[in-house]
Each structure stands twice: as structure tokens, then as C-alpha cells.
Amino acid sequence: MEVNGENWLQAQYSVLGAALIDEKVIPQVIAGTGETDFSGTCLTLYKAIRELFLAGSPVDPVSVVDRLGKQYSDFVLQLMAVTPTAANIASYITLCRSQSRVLALQEIGKSLAVAEQEAVCRNLVEQANCLMVDKKSVKITTMAEGLKAFGERATKPKNYLTWPIASLNGDMYAEAGDFILLGGYPSAGKSAFALQCALHWAKRKRVGVYSLETSADKLVDRMIAHAAGIPLPDIKRNRLQDADWERFAETSAALSQLPLEIIPAAGMTAADVKATAMARRHEIIIIDYLQLLCADGKNRYEQVTSISIALHTMAQTMGVTVLALSQLSRAEKTSDGRKRAPSMADMRESGQIEQDADVILLLYLQDENNRNGSRTLKVAKNKEGVCTAETLEFDGEKQRFYKAGGDKFSGGQYVAAGKQARRQNASNGQIRMAELPSDYQVPF
């Protein structure tokens, strides 16, 4: 159906007419629509119906006219006459909301076309993004329905987010819609661990890394060191030897196929991240780091609180996983002069972060005086699993975390996958992830 004011008006008539001829559909109308879905006289009538309903009063043509005045009698009768049945109320509501949303977007587009200031454009784009996230009607699940759904879910394979440290997989059940925090002190390795996660997750999902303090070139340098096993100092000083170039060629053939994107995000707000993620269809969003996002507020507490709420809402409304890195407050020292182990309460500048997160990971040095020493990765909050801790070793030259006592990643498997990718590139001109070996695992 063509979207225009006349069709929107007809959709409004259908919704309100159905409510007037069958009082049983009024709860569905109130739950599924809002004031922005109606205009003019229809909006006045909608408000009257809603007020009567919320007050517990009868909602019928007589009550509505009594509330609004006799001048509305003919309009109410007209609505009831043009609506043949209330049986199609769900379709009427969907059509009414769709028409109102498209027309509102068109008006935003007109305003955007003549806007002359970036701040005005940013606000209009944010309004458009909000409209595009469709508000779902309230869904009530009875116990019978819940038990039936459980039986169906229990027979299907689970699709939880896996981790580059395999032993974490049995402890956490992270999935789409979750908000995950990775906290740590400066130089603890948060960014390196997040990049390791990004490479691991990009095997199966579209990943966007939003970096607010590090350039894309530097992040790519770290990922090449990690994937190809080329020492980062050699990369930074352009000291690559023939063997290094060979490893780079083999690994890049497969690495370039990963749906992983790096977005320089300095100056971005949470709304900017959301808009970009929607446009790029990111399924996992990594933000490095949370406190650097821009936000309104009278002070840092209000700003960081706003950011945390926005990211949590983004994860839920978009159905994506958000991993946000967070700085921790400076640790207090114990009686022996050592820093105490961090806790959730150390999330810098707002307790809202601790409340919003589904999972909180804390990464810190076991000996703060030994920058090359072991790290602890602590699961400090886990809504649907156990809180554990892992001891990790960190190979700084090759930007790799691995479980203490486990085998270091040699890169050989990744090189083998890269060779296969190059062979298929040569024969087919291109390669899709689905064409890689069935047992292929990006080893991060």
C-alpha cells in the first residue's frame, strides 16, 4: 500500500472503529499503539478511549461522546459505520503504526535536507534511529505456554557465545542481547584480550570494533602480530624478514575474509554507535572504551550512567551482544603496600555500569610490578552462570592470551587455513567463509 496521509487516516479510522464496536480489543489497542500513531481528531478520540480504559470506566460510544462532547457524535458513528469488524484489529494496528512511522521518517528527511548544523543533523538521525526500532506489543506468557516453549528449546542446540579461552565456555551463557563489561586498570591487557575475542567471534558473527583511543592501523598491527606470530616490535620498526612476509601472506588470505570491521569512534555517542552498527549489520559490538563515549549530563556520574543505560538498551532492542571495556578506579593498597584485587565496585564513575551488565569480567595483573607476569581474568558477575577466575599468561610480543599451563598458539593451523584460502582465491577469484575447511577454527 502506498504510504500517504490519506491511507494513514484510514488506518486510524479502522483501529478506533474496531475499539468502539468491540470493547474486548481495547487492551490490544492501548498496548500496541501510542499517541504518535494518531493525528487530529483521531488523536483526541484515542486519548479519551485510553483515559476511560485506564480509569476502569466502561468504554463504549456513549461514554466516549459523554467525555468529549456531543460535537463528536457524528464522528464516532461514522467510525463505527466504516469499520466492518474488529476481528482484524492486529492488522489494523500494524498498518496504522507502519504508516505513522514512514510519514514521520519522511518529515525527518525533509528537515535533514535543509539542516545547516551538524548538531541538528545528529539529533534528526537519532530520532530516525529511534523510529526504526519497532516497539513490540506487550507479550504475556502463561505457565502452560512457558512450559511448552521450554520443552521445544530443550531439544534444540544452544547457540551461546564462545570465548578464545575455551575453559570459560562452560561458565558463561552469553548470547545476543547481552551487555558484557570487561574492566581493568591501564596496561592490564583489556584491548589485547578484546581483539582476541573479536577475531574469535568473527568466525561466526559480524563484529564491529569501535575504538575511541587507538587508531585502526595500530589495532591491525596487533592483530597481525597475534594471527601471524610476527613480534609486534618488529612490526612497529618495519623489521620484517622474508619468513615474516611469508607468514603474513598466508594468514592474511584467511584473515581478510573475516566479517570484522574497525570503526574509529572518537567523539561518538552511544546513539552514533547504534546508528553505525545498524547500518553495518554488526551482530557483536566491541567498545574500547565506555568512559570515552560522549554523553549529556551535568557531571561525569550522570554522563557515564547515561552511556551505560544506552548500551544496555542497545543490546536488548537490537538483539546484539555488546562488549564494552571499562577503566577501573585506582586501587587502594593493602597493609603490605600491594594493590588489592579489583571488584565490581571499582567500575569508574558510575554504579549504573555494575547494575546494567549481564556479565562483568575483570582483568588484572597478579603482580602489578611485573608487567609481563600472569593475569587473572575474574568473572565478577554472571547472571546465568558461575563466577570463576582463570590465570592467564600474556605473550606481549605476539599479543596472545592463553590459559596458564596450556599450550601456546603456534599459528600453524591459521597458516594452513590461509594457504587453502589462497588456493581457492586463485581458482575462484574469491572465497566465502563457508568455503573454508569444515574443521577450520580461527585459533584465538
Buried (B, 14 or more C-beta within 10 A) or exposed (E): EEBEEEBBBBBBBBBBBBBBBBBEBBEBBBBBBEEEBBBEBBBEBBBBBBEBBEEEEEBBBEBBBBBBEEEBBEBBEEBBEEBEEBEBBEEBBBBBBBBBBBBBBEEBEEBBEEBEEEEEEBBBBBBBBEBEEEBEBEEEEEEEEEEEEEEEEEEEEEEBBBBBBEEBBEBBBBBBBBBBBBBBBEEBBBBBBBBBBBBBBBBBBBBBBBBBEBEEEBBBBBBBBBBBBBBBEBBEEEEBEEEBEEBBBBBBBBBEBBBBBBBBBEEBBBBBBBBBBBEEEBBBBBBBBBBBBBBEEEEEEBBBBBBBBBBBBBBBBBEBBBBBBBBBEEBEEEEEEEBEBBBBEBBBBBBBBBBBBBBBBBBBBEEBEEEEEEBBBBBBBBEEBEEBBBEBBBBBBBBBBBBEEEEEBEBEBBBBBBBBBBEBBEEEEEBEBEBBEEEBEBBB
